[in-house]
Amino acid sequence: MSEARDARSVSSATPAGRGDSRRAVYLGLTQMVESQIREAYTAKYERGEATLDSVAAKIGIGKAALKRRLNGLVDLKLGDISDLVWALGLQVRLTIADRRNEDRSESDSGATPTQGPGQ
């Protein structure tokens, strides 16, 4: 089952409102990752550093399969992302933050840092 179908089935099984938020997080994350990989591939292609053939051969898939991934026609799984990052010579920088802390820091000017659990 594809990740998109997984997210849809999860959102339909959650209480009203919660599923929409969960789906929005999923869509935002996948769109961000796909667009960054697409932009990196395009830049390397324009500099003559990568072609569909060379990247597809490096990760062991067909040119058409790679094109579908780069064009967002299939859901990228973590393994696909890892393969593309490796084949394009990229690195991943990821920050996952608690939205509640971010919301507080935006609304509090000069507030003290939030304490962790049990503090």
C-alpha positions in Angstrom: 0.0 0.0 0.0 1.3 3.5 -0.8 2.1 6.0 1.8 -0.5 8.4 0.4 -3.2 5.7 0.8 -1.9 5.1 4.3 -2.3 8.7 5.2 -5.8 8.9 3.7 -6.9 5.8 5.6 -5.4 7.2 8.8 -7.1 10.5 8.4 -10.5 8.9 7.7 -10.2 6.8 10.9 -9.4 9.8 13.2 -11.8 12.2 14.8 -13.0 15.1 12.7 -10.4 17.8 12.3 -7.5 15.7 13.6 -7.2 13.8 10.3 -7.0 16.9 8.2 -4.1 18.2 10.3 -2.3 14.9 10.1 -2.8 14.8 6.3 -1.6 18.4 6.0 1.6 17.5 7.9 2.1 14.5 5.6 1.5 16.5 2.4 3.7 19.3 3.5 6.6 17.0 4.4 6.4 15.0 1.1 6.1 18.1 -1.0 9.1 19.7 0.7 11.3 16.7 0.2 10.2 16.1 -3.4 10.7 19.7 -4.4 14.2 19.8 -2.8 15.3 16.6 -4.5 13.9 17.8 -7.9 15.7 21.2 -7.5 19.0 19.5 -6.7 18.6 17.1 -9.6 17.8 20.0 -12.0 20.8 22.0 -10.8 23.2 19.1 -11.2 21.6 18.3 -14.6 22.1 21.9 -15.8 25.8 21.8 -14.7 26.3 18.5 -16.6 26.8 16.6 -13.4 23.8 14.2 -13.6 21.4 12.8 -16.1 18.4 10.6 -15.8 20.4 7.7 -17.2 23.4 8.2 -14.8 21.2 8.6 -11.6 18.9 5.7 -12.6 21.9 3.4 -13.2 23.6 4.4 -10.0 20.5 3.5 -7.9 19.6 0.5 -10.0 16.2 1.5 -11.4 14.9 2.3 -14.8 15.0 5.8 -16.3 11.1 5.9 -16.4 10.9 4.9 -12.7 13.3 7.7 -11.8 11.4 10.2 -13.9 8.1 9.2 -12.1 9.9 9.8 -8.7 11.3 13.2 -9.7 8.0 14.3 -11.1 6.1 13.4 -8.0 4.0 10.8 -9.8 4.7 8.2 -7.1 5.0 8.5 -3.3 8.7 8.5 -2.3 9.5 6.1 0.5 12.4 6.7 2.9 14.5 4.3 0.9 13.8 6.2 -2.4 14.8 9.5 -0.7 18.0 7.9 0.7 18.9 6.5 -2.7 18.3 9.8 -4.5 20.2 11.8 -1.9 23.2 9.4 -2.1 23.1 9.2 -5.9 23.1 13.0 -6.2 25.8 13.5 -3.6 23.5 15.5 -1.3 23.2 15.6 2.4 20.0 15.8 4.6 19.4 18.4 7.2 16.3 17.7 9.2 14.9 19.5 12.2 11.8 18.3 14.0 10.6 20.7 16.6 7.7 20.8 19.0 5.2 23.2 17.6 4.0 24.2 21.0 7.5 25.5 21.9 7.7 27.4 18.6 4.3 28.9 19.2 5.4 30.1 22.6 8.6 31.6 21.4 6.8 33.6 18.8 4.2 34.9 21.3 6.6 35.4 24.3 9.1 38.2 24.0 11.9 37.5 26.5 10.2 34.5 28.1 12.3 31.9 29.9 13.1 28.6 28.1 10.5 25.9 28.4 11.5 23.1 30.8 11.5 19.5 29.7 9.5 16.6 31.2 9.9 16.2 35.0 11.7 19.5 35.5 
